[in-house]
Amino acid sequence: SKHLKTKYNEKKIILVIALSNFRSPERVFKNLAGLAEKIIVTKASYNSVEPASIAGELDKITGKTAEIVENPSEALKRALTLKKDDCIVVLTGSNYMIDQALNPDRHLAHLNLTYGWRYKQ
């Protein structure tokens, strides 16, 4: 969060976030959520924390209402529709979600979300 504040001091932040592996939204996003103008919560493809649970915790921290868009690609599209010239969009929290949101190759995205496929004997 310090880096974003320093580098993009004048910019408003729209967060697109998801978590996997039962991590705590408060512990992971507390500082970053406080900087956000808008938060969009989505779902990671592997072992995702439920978006409603994340949004509920972040609502308590920020005093704002997080929006839930379960599909990561749609969540990114939503963030881009809200983005103005004085904003940046930040995707964070789960590499699985980031891959789903940005990867145009559906076959590769499927392989990436299949946890551990590279290591199976």
N, C-alpha and C positions, 0 to 999 in steps of 0.2 A: 504494500500500500504506500510506503514511503516513496518508492520509485515512481509510481503513477502520479502521486501528488507533486513530486519534483519535476518530472518530465512534462506532465500535462496540467500544470497548475491552473490554467484558466478554463480548461475543458471540463464539461460535465461528463459523468461516467454512467453508461448503461451497462449493467452486469448481466451476463447470461451464465448461469451457474448450475452445476449438478454435483452430486457427491456419490461416491461408491464406498463399499466396505464399511458401512455403518459409522462413518466419521461424524463428528459433531459439527453441525453448521455454525454454532456459536464459536467454537474454537477455531475453525478454519476461516470463517468469513467475517468475524466481528469487526476488525479494523477496516477491511475493504468495504464491507456493507455500509459503514458510516460515510464513506466517500461517494456512494452511488446516488445519482439522481433518480434512477429507476432500476429495479431488479426483476429479472425474468428467470424463473426457476424452471428447469427442465429435468429430463430423466437420463441417467447414464445407461448405456446398454448392458453393462455387466454389474451385477450386485448393487443396484442403485438404492440410495436412500430415497424414500417417497418424496416427491416434490412438495406435497402439502405439508409434510413434516418440516422440511427445510424452510418453506415460506412462513410457516407459523413461528418458528424460532427467530427468523430474521425480522419479521414484523414487530416482535417484542423488542428487539435490539434497536431497530431504526425508527420505530414509530410510523413507518410507511407500510403500505400494502404491496407485497410482492405479487407479481403476476405469474400464473402458472401456464406454461405451454409445454405439454409433455414430449412432443417430438422435437429433438434438438435442431433439425434443419428449419422447422417452422418457428422455433424460438429465435433463431438467428434472423430469419426473415422479419419477424415481429420487431426485433431490436433495430434492424436497419430501417424499418418504416418510421420508427420513433426518432431516429438519429437526425440531428440538425448539424449545421456547420460547427457549432460550438460544443459538439459531443464526440466521444469515442465509445466504441463498443468493445468490451472486454469479455472473452470467454475463459472461464476458469473453473477449477474444482475437480474435474474428471477428464483425463485424457480420452477415455472412451466416448464421452459426450462431445468433446471437441472434434474427434474423428468423425462422429456421426454428423455433426453440423457442417463440417467443411469438406469432407471427402466425397468427390463426385462419382468415384468408382464404387458402385454398390457391392461388387464382388469382393474387392479389397476391404471395404468397410465390414463386410460379413466376416472375413477372415480375422480382422483386427478385433472384433467383438467376441470371437470364439476364444475365450481365455485359455492360454497355455497350449494352443495348437502347435506352436513351434517345438515344444518340448516333449510331446507325446511320443513314446517309443512304439 
